[in-house]
Amino acid sequence: MMIKKKAWLMALILGSMALAACGGRSESKSSSQQQSQSSTSASESTPSSENITSNNDKYIIGRRVFDNDYNNYPNPKATLKIDEFPNLEFSYNQLDSSYYLEGLGITFNYCYSFYIADVNQDGYSDICYSYVKGSGIVNYGIAIYDIQNNTVLLEKEDRGEFDYLFDLDDNGCLLIEELEFNDHRSHLLNKALRFIKNQKNELLFEEFSFESKLKGFLCGLGSGDRNQYKVSILLVHVGINDRYALNANEIKVEGIADFTYSVDKYEELVEGSPDFNLFLKFGSTITTNITISIKDIKQTIRVSVS
């Protein structure tokens, strides 16, 4: 998740997630207990091969359940049913944006994303999730939880040094993205890691590099008067470059009302600026929905002008 303006982005996220200063890890286990196992949930999960299939013989394949970076995969913020765990309900707590499994004593705190993969290659799906930790200055960390054996397989957090997120490459292989931490400038991809299949079923990684990938975009709070409405657009992307290459004419806008629009790109970025400003011009006073599209990503906003 390359975030060009961390404070700008977090202001939008905080408004919907009500984040607080707390870690994102299972309450029932910690990383120091990775060797302990329990049969409590042995009957609750199903072999991942029934739900995740691939011809890939080298890398671990994953599935995205939700990811706040992706407009097309929003956090449902409600009780969650995951196909790989048909007998489990992940109850949602809006106060701290957490999901918990009642009866198993497992809580996934301050969830930013959920991915599913058979990371330890035991034939059962594991939960790979990213979380947000901190107040004011925030960090993103990751953890992998083995539901079948009720144990933590991996926790990774380097507060003030790196941010970590899960993602998928173009072939659906599970990725760990290690991002350079800096609260005042762009987040750049330090490295990405793919999980390698192996006979010992160990957590092995191979570095994977790519230039840049657009995940989604955020629209700031707009303002409207004299039949014109202005909204700022911030791209959410990841890569080794500090900016995703996108032209203003690649941003499309549609709606049922009659209007014209123009898009201005910030050529010289400064702290706090978005990537683009969108200007909508209507023929009269109106309140309506407008859909903004960037490539295959869409977001609908409510527009009101007087």
Contacts in CASP RR format, 6 or more apart in sequence:
PFRMAT RR
TARGET T0000
AUTHOR 0000-0000-0000
METHOD contacts of the structure
MODEL  1
MMIKKKAWLMALILGSMALAACGGRSESKSSSQQQSQSSTSASESTPSSE
NITSNNDKYIIGRRVFDNDYNNYPNPKATLKIDEFPNLEFSYNQLDSSYY
LEGLGITFNYCYSFYIADVNQDGYSDICYSYVKGSGIVNYGIAIYDIQNN
TVLLEKEDRGEFDYLFDLDDNGCLLIEELEFNDHRSHLLNKALRFIKNQK
NELLFEEFSFESKLKGFLCGLGSGDRNQYKVSILLVHVGINDRYALNANE
IKVEGIADFTYSVDKYEELVEGSPDFNLFLKFGSTITTNITISIKDIKQT
IRVSVS
1 69 0 8 1.000
1 140 0 8 1.000
1 163 0 8 1.000
1 165 0 8 1.000
1 177 0 8 1.000
1 179 0 8 1.000
1 187 0 8 1.000
1 215 0 8 1.000
1 236 0 8 1.000
1 237 0 8 1.000
1 238 0 8 1.000
2 179 0 8 1.000
2 186 0 8 1.000
2 187 0 8 1.000
2 188 0 8 1.000
2 189 0 8 1.000
2 212 0 8 1.000
2 236 0 8 1.000
2 237 0 8 1.000
2 238 0 8 1.000
2 239 0 8 1.000
2 242 0 8 1.000
2 244 0 8 1.000
3 9 0 8 1.000
3 186 0 8 1.000
3 187 0 8 1.000
3 236 0 8 1.000
4 186 0 8 1.000
4 187 0 8 1.000
4 234 0 8 1.000
4 235 0 8 1.000
4 242 0 8 1.000
4 243 0 8 1.000
4 269 0 8 1.000
4 275 0 8 1.000
5 234 0 8 1.000
5 271 0 8 1.000
5 272 0 8 1.000
5 273 0 8 1.000
5 274 0 8 1.000
6 138 0 8 1.000
6 183 0 8 1.000
6 184 0 8 1.000
6 187 0 8 1.000
7 183 0 8 1.000
7 272 0 8 1.000
8 234 0 8 1.000
8 272 0 8 1.000
8 274 0 8 1.000
9 218 0 8 1.000
9 234 0 8 1.000
9 236 0 8 1.000
10 136 0 8 1.000
10 138 0 8 1.000
12 218 0 8 1.000
12 220 0 8 1.000
12 234 0 8 1.000
13 19 0 8 1.000
13 68 0 8 1.000
13 132 0 8 1.000
17 68 0 8 1.000
17 75 0 8 1.000
17 97 0 8 1.000
17 110 0 8 1.000
17 132 0 8 1.000
18 94 0 8 1.000
18 95 0 8 1.000
18 96 0 8 1.000
18 97 0 8 1.000
19 96 0 8 1.000
19 97 0 8 1.000
19 110 0 8 1.000
19 132 0 8 1.000
19 134 0 8 1.000
19 135 0 8 1.000
19 138 0 8 1.000
20 96 0 8 1.000
20 110 0 8 1.000
20 134 0 8 1.000
20 135 0 8 1.000
21 133 0 8 1.000
21 134 0 8 1.000
21 135 0 8 1.000
22 96 0 8 1.000
22 109 0 8 1.000
22 110 0 8 1.000
22 133 0 8 1.000
22 134 0 8 1.000
23 109 0 8 1.000
23 110 0 8 1.000
23 131 0 8 1.000
23 133 0 8 1.000
23 134 0 8 1.000
24 98 0 8 1.000
24 108 0 8 1.000
24 109 0 8 1.000
24 110 0 8 1.000
24 111 0 8 1.000
24 131 0 8 1.000
24 132 0 8 1.000
24 133 0 8 1.000
24 141 0 8 1.000
24 143 0 8 1.000
25 31 0 8 1.000
25 109 0 8 1.000
25 131 0 8 1.000
25 143 0 8 1.000
25 152 0 8 1.000
25 155 0 8 1.000
26 106 0 8 1.000
26 107 0 8 1.000
26 108 0 8 1.000
26 143 0 8 1.000
26 145 0 8 1.000
26 152 0 8 1.000
27 105 0 8 1.000
27 106 0 8 1.000
27 107 0 8 1.000
27 109 0 8 1.000
28 104 0 8 1.000
28 105 0 8 1.000
28 106 0 8 1.000
28 107 0 8 1.000
28 150 0 8 1.000
29 36 0 8 1.000
29 145 0 8 1.000
29 150 0 8 1.000
29 151 0 8 1.000
29 152 0 8 1.000
30 152 0 8 1.000
30 155 0 8 1.000
31 152 0 8 1.000
31 154 0 8 1.000
31 155 0 8 1.000
33 151 0 8 1.000
33 152 0 8 1.000
34 151 0 8 1.000
34 152 0 8 1.000
34 153 0 8 1.000
35 151 0 8 1.000
36 151 0 8 1.000
37 149 0 8 1.000
37 150 0 8 1.000
37 151 0 8 1.000
38 149 0 8 1.000
38 150 0 8 1.000
38 151 0 8 1.000
39 150 0 8 1.000
40 104 0 8 1.000
40 150 0 8 1.000
41 88 0 8 1.000
41 104 0 8 1.000
41 147 0 8 1.000
41 148 0 8 1.000
41 150 0 8 1.000
42 148 0 8 1.000
42 149 0 8 1.000
43 87 0 8 1.000
44 85 0 8 1.000
44 87 0 8 1.000
44 88 0 8 1.000
44 104 0 8 1.000
44 147 0 8 1.000
44 148 0 8 1.000
45 84 0 8 1.000
45 85 0 8 1.000
45 87 0 8 1.000
45 88 0 8 1.000
45 124 0 8 1.000
45 125 0 8 1.000
45 147 0 8 1.000
45 148 0 8 1.000
46 84 0 8 1.000
46 85 0 8 1.000
46 86 0 8 1.000
46 124 0 8 1.000
46 125 0 8 1.000
47 123 0 8 1.000
47 124 0 8 1.000
47 125 0 8 1.000
48 84 0 8 1.000
48 116 0 8 1.000
48 117 0 8 1.000
48 118 0 8 1.000
48 123 0 8 1.000
48 124 0 8 1.000
48 125 0 8 1.000
49 118 0 8 1.000
49 123 0 8 1.000
51 63 0 8 1.000
51 83 0 8 1.000
51 84 0 8 1.000
51 116 0 8 1.000
51 125 0 8 1.000
52 61 0 8 1.000
52 62 0 8 1.000
52 63 0 8 1.000
52 84 0 8 1.000
52 116 0 8 1.000
52 117 0 8 1.000
52 118 0 8 1.000
52 125 0 8 1.000
53 61 0 8 1.000
54 61 0 8 1.000
54 171 0 8 1.000
54 172 0 8 1.000
56 171 0 8 1.000
56 173 0 8 1.000
57 197 0 8 1.000
58 196 0 8 1.000
58 197 0 8 1.000
59 171 0 8 1.000
59 173 0 8 1.000
59 174 0 8 1.000
59 194 0 8 1.000
59 195 0 8 1.000
59 196 0 8 1.000
59 197 0 8 1.000
59 206 0 8 1.000
60 117 0 8 1.000
60 118 0 8 1.000
60 119 0 8 1.000
60 121 0 8 1.000
60 173 0 8 1.000
60 174 0 8 1.000
60 194 0 8 1.000
60 195 0 8 1.000
60 196 0 8 1.000
60 197 0 8 1.000
61 117 0 8 1.000
61 172 0 8 1.000
61 173 0 8 1.000
61 174 0 8 1.000
62 115 0 8 1.000
62 116 0 8 1.000
62 117 0 8 1.000
62 128 0 8 1.000
62 168 0 8 1.000
62 172 0 8 1.000
62 173 0 8 1.000
62 174 0 8 1.000
63 84 0 8 1.000
63 115 0 8 1.000
63 116 0 8 1.000
63 117 0 8 1.000
63 168 0 8 1.000
64 70 0 8 1.000
64 73 0 8 1.000
64 113 0 8 1.000
64 114 0 8 1.000
64 115 0 8 1.000
64 168 0 8 1.000
65 73 0 8 1.000
65 80 0 8 1.000
65 82 0 8 1.000
65 113 0 8 1.000
65 114 0 8 1.000
65 115 0 8 1.000
65 116 0 8 1.000
66 73 0 8 1.000
66 74 0 8 1.000
66 75 0 8 1.000
66 76 0 8 1.000
66 113 0 8 1.000
66 114 0 8 1.000
67 73 0 8 1.000
67 112 0 8 1.000
67 113 0 8 1.000
67 114 0 8 1.000
67 115 0 8 1.000
67 130 0 8 1.000
67 166 0 8 1.000
67 167 0 8 1.000
67 215 0 8 1.000
68 74 0 8 1.000
68 75 0 8 1.000
68 112 0 8 1.000
68 113 0 8 1.000
69 112 0 8 1.000
69 113 0 8 1.000
69 165 0 8 1.000
69 215 0 8 1.000
69 216 0 8 1.000
69 236 0 8 1.000
70 215 0 8 1.000
70 216 0 8 1.000
70 297 0 8 1.000
71 216 0 8 1.000
71 217 0 8 1.000
71 297 0 8 1.000
71 298 0 8 1.000
71 299 0 8 1.000
72 216 0 8 1.000
72 296 0 8 1.000
72 297 0 8 1.000
72 298 0 8 1.000
75 97 0 8 1.000
75 111 0 8 1.000
76 92 0 8 1.000
77 92 0 8 1.000
77 94 0 8 1.000
77 97 0 8 1.000
78 92 0 8 1.000
79 89 0 8 1.000
79 90 0 8 1.000
79 91 0 8 1.000
79 92 0 8 1.000
80 89 0 8 1.000
80 90 0 8 1.000
80 92 0 8 1.000
80 99 0 8 1.000
80 114 0 8 1.000
81 88 0 8 1.000
81 89 0 8 1.000
81 90 0 8 1.000
82 88 0 8 1.000
82 90 0 8 1.000
82 114 0 8 1.000
82 116 0 8 1.000
84 116 0 8 1.000
84 125 0 8 1.000
85 125 0 8 1.000
85 147 0 8 1.000
88 101 0 8 1.000
88 147 0 8 1.000
89 101 0 8 1.000
89 102 0 8 1.000
90 99 0 8 1.000
90 100 0 8 1.000
90 101 0 8 1.000
90 108 0 8 1.000
91 99 0 8 1.000
91 100 0 8 1.000
91 101 0 8 1.000
91 102 0 8 1.000
92 98 0 8 1.000
92 99 0 8 1.000
93 99 0 8 1.000
93 100 0 8 1.000
96 109 0 8 1.000
96 110 0 8 1.000
97 110 0 8 1.000
97 111 0 8 1.000
98 107 0 8 1.000
98 108 0 8 1.000
98 109 0 8 1.000
98 110 0 8 1.000
98 111 0 8 1.000
99 107 0 8 1.000
99 108 0 8 1.000
99 111 0 8 1.000
99 114 0 8 1.000
100 106 0 8 1.000
100 107 0 8 1.000
100 108 0 8 1.000
101 107 0 8 1.000
104 150 0 8 1.000
106 145 0 8 1.000
106 147 0 8 1.000
106 150 0 8 1.000
108 114 0 8 1.000
108 127 0 8 1.000
108 129 0 8 1.000
108 131 0 8 1.000
108 143 0 8 1.000
108 145 0 8 1.000
109 131 0 8 1.000
110 131 0 8 1.000
110 132 0 8 1.000
110 133 0 8 1.000
111 129 0 8 1.000
111 130 0 8 1.000
111 131 0 8 1.000
112 129 0 8 1.000
112 130 0 8 1.000
112 131 0 8 1.000
112 132 0 8 1.000
112 140 0 8 1.000
112 165 0 8 1.000
113 129 0 8 1.000
113 130 0 8 1.000
113 165 0 8 1.000
113 166 0 8 1.000
114 127 0 8 1.000
114 128 0 8 1.000
114 129 0 8 1.000
115 127 0 8 1.000
115 128 0 8 1.000
115 129 0 8 1.000
115 166 0 8 1.000
115 167 0 8 1.000
115 168 0 8 1.000
115 174 0 8 1.000
116 125 0 8 1.000
116 126 0 8 1.000
116 127 0 8 1.000
116 128 0 8 1.000
117 125 0 8 1.000
117 126 0 8 1.000
117 128 0 8 1.000
117 174 0 8 1.000
117 195 0 8 1.000
118 124 0 8 1.000
118 125 0 8 1.000
118 126 0 8 1.000
119 126 0 8 1.000
119 128 0 8 1.000
119 144 0 8 1.000
119 146 0 8 1.000
119 153 0 8 1.000
119 154 0 8 1.000
119 174 0 8 1.000
119 195 0 8 1.000
119 203 0 8 1.000
120 126 0 8 1.000
120 146 0 8 1.000
120 153 0 8 1.000
120 201 0 8 1.000
120 203 0 8 1.000
121 197 0 8 1.000
121 198 0 8 1.000
121 201 0 8 1.000
122 146 0 8 1.000
122 148 0 8 1.000
122 149 0 8 1.000
122 201 0 8 1.000
124 146 0 8 1.000
124 147 0 8 1.000
124 148 0 8 1.000
125 147 0 8 1.000
126 144 0 8 1.000
126 145 0 8 1.000
126 146 0 8 1.000
126 147 0 8 1.000
126 148 0 8 1.000
126 153 0 8 1.000
127 144 0 8 1.000
127 145 0 8 1.000
127 147 0 8 1.000
128 142 0 8 1.000
128 143 0 8 1.000
128 144 0 8 1.000
128 166 0 8 1.000
128 174 0 8 1.000
129 142 0 8 1.000
129 143 0 8 1.000
129 144 0 8 1.000
129 145 0 8 1.000
129 166 0 8 1.000
130 140 0 8 1.000
130 141 0 8 1.000
130 142 0 8 1.000
130 164 0 8 1.000
130 165 0 8 1.000
130 166 0 8 1.000
131 140 0 8 1.000
131 141 0 8 1.000
131 142 0 8 1.000
131 143 0 8 1.000
132 138 0 8 1.000
132 139 0 8 1.000
132 140 0 8 1.000
132 141 0 8 1.000
133 139 0 8 1.000
133 140 0 8 1.000
133 141 0 8 1.000
133 157 0 8 1.000
133 159 0 8 1.000
137 160 0 8 1.000
137 183 0 8 1.000
139 157 0 8 1.000
139 158 0 8 1.000
139 159 0 8 1.000
139 160 0 8 1.000
139 163 0 8 1.000
139 181 0 8 1.000
140 163 0 8 1.000
140 164 0 8 1.000
140 165 0 8 1.000
140 179 0 8 1.000
141 156 0 8 1.000
141 157 0 8 1.000
141 163 0 8 1.000
141 164 0 8 1.000
141 165 0 8 1.000
142 154 0 8 1.000
142 155 0 8 1.000
142 156 0 8 1.000
142 157 0 8 1.000
142 164 0 8 1.000
142 165 0 8 1.000
142 166 0 8 1.000
142 176 0 8 1.000
143 152 0 8 1.000
143 154 0 8 1.000
143 155 0 8 1.000
143 156 0 8 1.000
144 152 0 8 1.000
144 153 0 8 1.000
144 154 0 8 1.000
144 155 0 8 1.000
145 151 0 8 1.000
145 152 0 8 1.000
145 153 0 8 1.000
146 152 0 8 1.000
146 153 0 8 1.000
153 203 0 8 1.000
154 203 0 8 1.000
156 164 0 8 1.000
156 176 0 8 1.000
157 164 0 8 1.000
158 164 0 8 1.000
158 181 0 8 1.000
160 181 0 8 1.000
161 181 0 8 1.000
162 178 0 8 1.000
162 179 0 8 1.000
162 180 0 8 1.000
162 181 0 8 1.000
162 190 0 8 1.000
163 178 0 8 1.000
163 179 0 8 1.000
163 180 0 8 1.000
163 181 0 8 1.000
163 187 0 8 1.000
164 176 0 8 1.000
164 177 0 8 1.000
164 178 0 8 1.000
164 179 0 8 1.000
165 176 0 8 1.000
165 177 0 8 1.000
165 179 0 8 1.000
165 238 0 8 1.000
166 174 0 8 1.000
166 175 0 8 1.000
166 176 0 8 1.000
166 177 0 8 1.000
167 175 0 8 1.000
167 177 0 8 1.000
167 192 0 8 1.000
167 215 0 8 1.000
167 238 0 8 1.000
168 174 0 8 1.000
168 175 0 8 1.000
169 175 0 8 1.000
169 192 0 8 1.000
169 194 0 8 1.000
169 208 0 8 1.000
169 210 0 8 1.000
173 194 0 8 1.000
173 195 0 8 1.000
174 194 0 8 1.000
174 195 0 8 1.000
175 192 0 8 1.000
175 193 0 8 1.000
175 194 0 8 1.000
175 208 0 8 1.000
176 192 0 8 1.000
176 193 0 8 1.000
176 205 0 8 1.000
177 189 0 8 1.000
177 192 0 8 1.000
177 238 0 8 1.000
178 189 0 8 1.000
178 190 0 8 1.000
178 191 0 8 1.000
178 192 0 8 1.000
178 193 0 8 1.000
179 187 0 8 1.000
179 188 0 8 1.000
179 189 0 8 1.000
179 190 0 8 1.000
179 238 0 8 1.000
180 187 0 8 1.000
180 188 0 8 1.000
180 189 0 8 1.000
180 190 0 8 1.000
181 187 0 8 1.000
184 271 0 8 1.000
185 242 0 8 1.000
185 271 0 8 1.000
186 242 0 8 1.000
186 243 0 8 1.000
188 239 0 8 1.000
188 240 0 8 1.000
188 241 0 8 1.000
188 242 0 8 1.000
189 210 0 8 1.000
189 238 0 8 1.000
189 239 0 8 1.000
189 240 0 8 1.000
191 207 0 8 1.000
191 209 0 8 1.000
192 207 0 8 1.000
192 208 0 8 1.000
192 209 0 8 1.000
192 210 0 8 1.000
193 205 0 8 1.000
193 206 0 8 1.000
193 207 0 8 1.000
193 208 0 8 1.000
194 205 0 8 1.000
194 206 0 8 1.000
194 207 0 8 1.000
194 208 0 8 1.000
195 203 0 8 1.000
195 204 0 8 1.000
195 205 0 8 1.000
196 204 0 8 1.000
196 205 0 8 1.000
196 206 0 8 1.000
198 204 0 8 1.000
209 240 0 8 1.000
210 239 0 8 1.000
210 240 0 8 1.000
211 239 0 8 1.000
211 240 0 8 1.000
211 241 0 8 1.000
212 237 0 8 1.000
212 238 0 8 1.000
212 239 0 8 1.000
212 240 0 8 1.000
212 241 0 8 1.000
212 244 0 8 1.000
212 245 0 8 1.000
213 237 0 8 1.000
213 238 0 8 1.000
213 239 0 8 1.000
213 244 0 8 1.000
214 235 0 8 1.000
214 236 0 8 1.000
214 237 0 8 1.000
214 244 0 8 1.000
214 246 0 8 1.000
214 294 0 8 1.000
214 295 0 8 1.000
214 297 0 8 1.000
215 236 0 8 1.000
215 237 0 8 1.000
215 238 0 8 1.000
216 235 0 8 1.000
216 236 0 8 1.000
216 237 0 8 1.000
216 294 0 8 1.000
216 297 0 8 1.000
217 233 0 8 1.000
217 234 0 8 1.000
217 235 0 8 1.000
217 236 0 8 1.000
217 275 0 8 1.000
217 292 0 8 1.000
217 294 0 8 1.000
217 297 0 8 1.000
217 299 0 8 1.000
218 233 0 8 1.000
218 234 0 8 1.000
218 236 0 8 1.000
219 231 0 8 1.000
219 232 0 8 1.000
219 233 0 8 1.000
219 234 0 8 1.000
219 292 0 8 1.000
219 299 0 8 1.000
219 301 0 8 1.000
220 231 0 8 1.000
220 232 0 8 1.000
220 233 0 8 1.000
220 234 0 8 1.000
220 274 0 8 1.000
221 231 0 8 1.000
222 229 0 8 1.000
222 230 0 8 1.000
222 231 0 8 1.000
222 232 0 8 1.000
223 229 0 8 1.000
223 230 0 8 1.000
224 230 0 8 1.000
224 303 0 8 1.000
224 304 0 8 1.000
224 305 0 8 1.000
224 306 0 8 1.000
225 305 0 8 1.000
225 306 0 8 1.000
226 305 0 8 1.000
226 306 0 8 1.000
227 281 0 8 1.000
227 282 0 8 1.000
227 283 0 8 1.000
227 284 0 8 1.000
227 285 0 8 1.000
227 286 0 8 1.000
227 305 0 8 1.000
228 279 0 8 1.000
228 280 0 8 1.000
228 281 0 8 1.000
228 282 0 8 1.000
228 305 0 8 1.000
229 279 0 8 1.000
229 280 0 8 1.000
229 282 0 8 1.000
229 303 0 8 1.000
229 304 0 8 1.000
229 305 0 8 1.000
230 277 0 8 1.000
230 278 0 8 1.000
230 279 0 8 1.000
230 280 0 8 1.000
231 277 0 8 1.000
231 278 0 8 1.000
231 280 0 8 1.000
231 301 0 8 1.000
231 303 0 8 1.000
232 274 0 8 1.000
232 276 0 8 1.000
232 277 0 8 1.000
232 278 0 8 1.000
233 251 0 8 1.000
233 274 0 8 1.000
233 275 0 8 1.000
233 276 0 8 1.000
233 277 0 8 1.000
233 278 0 8 1.000
233 292 0 8 1.000
234 274 0 8 1.000
234 275 0 8 1.000
235 244 0 8 1.000
235 246 0 8 1.000
235 275 0 8 1.000
235 294 0 8 1.000
237 244 0 8 1.000
243 269 0 8 1.000
243 275 0 8 1.000
244 275 0 8 1.000
246 275 0 8 1.000
246 294 0 8 1.000
247 265 0 8 1.000
248 263 0 8 1.000
248 264 0 8 1.000
248 265 0 8 1.000
248 276 0 8 1.000
249 263 0 8 1.000
250 294 0 8 1.000
250 295 0 8 1.000
251 263 0 8 1.000
251 276 0 8 1.000
251 278 0 8 1.000
251 292 0 8 1.000
251 293 0 8 1.000
251 294 0 8 1.000
252 292 0 8 1.000
252 293 0 8 1.000
252 294 0 8 1.000
253 261 0 8 1.000
253 278 0 8 1.000
253 280 0 8 1.000
253 290 0 8 1.000
253 291 0 8 1.000
253 292 0 8 1.000
253 293 0 8 1.000
254 290 0 8 1.000
254 291 0 8 1.000
254 293 0 8 1.000
255 288 0 8 1.000
255 289 0 8 1.000
255 290 0 8 1.000
255 291 0 8 1.000
256 288 0 8 1.000
256 289 0 8 1.000
257 282 0 8 1.000
257 286 0 8 1.000
257 288 0 8 1.000
257 290 0 8 1.000
258 282 0 8 1.000
258 283 0 8 1.000
259 280 0 8 1.000
259 281 0 8 1.000
259 282 0 8 1.000
259 283 0 8 1.000
259 290 0 8 1.000
260 280 0 8 1.000
260 281 0 8 1.000
261 278 0 8 1.000
261 279 0 8 1.000
261 280 0 8 1.000
261 281 0 8 1.000
262 278 0 8 1.000
262 279 0 8 1.000
262 281 0 8 1.000
263 276 0 8 1.000
263 277 0 8 1.000
263 278 0 8 1.000
263 279 0 8 1.000
264 276 0 8 1.000
264 277 0 8 1.000
264 279 0 8 1.000
265 275 0 8 1.000
265 276 0 8 1.000
266 273 0 8 1.000
266 274 0 8 1.000
266 275 0 8 1.000
266 276 0 8 1.000
266 277 0 8 1.000
269 275 0 8 1.000
278 292 0 8 1.000
280 290 0 8 1.000
280 303 0 8 1.000
280 305 0 8 1.000
282 305 0 8 1.000
285 305 0 8 1.000
285 306 0 8 1.000
286 303 0 8 1.000
286 304 0 8 1.000
286 305 0 8 1.000
287 302 0 8 1.000
287 303 0 8 1.000
287 304 0 8 1.000
287 305 0 8 1.000
288 302 0 8 1.000
288 303 0 8 1.000
289 300 0 8 1.000
289 301 0 8 1.000
289 302 0 8 1.000
289 303 0 8 1.000
290 300 0 8 1.000
290 301 0 8 1.000
290 303 0 8 1.000
291 298 0 8 1.000
291 299 0 8 1.000
291 300 0 8 1.000
292 298 0 8 1.000
292 299 0 8 1.000
292 300 0 8 1.000
292 301 0 8 1.000
END
